[in-house]
Amino acid sequence: MKILSFCHGSRASSPLPGFIVFFFTCYVHKMESAKFTVIGAHDPVTAVLGQETVLPCHLSPRMSAANMEVRWFRSQFVSFVHLYRDGKDQNEKQMPEYQGRTELLKAGLTDGNIPLRILNIRQSDEGQYVCFVQDDTFYEETVFELQVAGLGSAPLISIEGHKDGGIRVVCQSSGWYLEPVVLWRDLSGRHLPSLSETKSRGDNNLFGIETALIVKKHSNQNLSCCIRNTVLNQEKESAVYIAVNVTLDPDTAHPNLVLSEDWKSVRWTDMWQRLPNTPERFDTELCVLGCEGFTSGRHCWEVEVEDGQCWAVGVARESVGRKGGISRSPEGGIWAVLRWMGQFQVLTSPVTPLPLSWVPSRTRVCLDCDRGQVTFIGAGDEAPIFTFPPGSVPGGRIRPWFWAGGSRLRLCP
């Protein structure tokens, strides 16, 4: 309880009655002024970077604060975050960093509710806040903490080649505050040990992280990278499915293509096979699809080229055209790289030429359904070939796609 004025007693005829009058005058004045307490948050309030938050504050007992002074400040009384006085907001001397970012929510003002909304939360907003309320000669206040946290980007998983008898997989993310916790998990939720973990802090004071692990042969090759903000108790996660067991779909193969018994390789022949001309089968282009179709997650497989200079590998929509001439392009539902005689190109529209020195004998195709992205990597030297950027591949079922124009293609184990 805090009183801003002094008590002054009347001059009395004797010392004792004068003292009594003085005492009761002060006591009554004190009782009239001591009308409320200010109640805020007992625990720290957590706010998310870039979003808005509301700092709670109210009077007890409930009463109107419409004619009171409500001052929100931090370390210094005169440097205010927000000031309401004389029935309106006073913005003239507001701290510059809060200008245009604060609002005293007045819907419950007559009931003693005086919360403050802060927009576009910044790291500098973190710290102590005071809710101060004054009515005539009496005032009260409450103090509490604002804690700031931020969710970073969704983890980006990349496969960076063979190492120590397995495949090195890297997970990267940025824009976290405070420092996040990183976990690798298999599909059953079991934690997997990481090979390395590096955290850095940029000029914006936000954390970036890179972590890697080795996926061994015959181990669980379906895994996810999870990054958690422990303050917000929220996380972002991405999954990867390595060495997908892709097989070729004989019901889609052009009649001039011969598949192996295990559906792992395809070769061109000049002999037209008498096969049912079903709606699923390509009848003009020397194409075949994979049996598997993917709608979510990240999937990778490798294709080896044998004895031939005319081939293409990539992915296609489930609904890709099968009859007559087809458009080997994203507009036609195909995202692929093509080797045609003396040329190596990406089947963009128009095509993107690539150096012949980049032609691999073994190509890794990585489909990220969640990002709508396809990446091609030379599986021998791990050299990147081309990436269709995020959003290039629309939603829906996507299948591996192969064109064997005089070559033999083999799916690697």
Helices and strands as residue ranges (DSSP letters): E 2-3, H 15-33, E 37-39, E 45-48, E 53-55, E 58-60, E 69-73, E 80-85, E 88-89, G 96-98, E 102-104, G 109-111, E 116-118, G 123-125, E 127-135, E 138-149, E 156-163, E 166-176, E 181-186, E 191-192, E 196-201, E 207-216, E 222-229, E 234-241, E 257-259, E 265-268, E 287-289, E 298-306, E 310-317, G 330-332, E 334-340, E 343-346, E 352-354, G 356-358, E 362-368, E 373-378, E 383-388, E 398-404, E 408-411
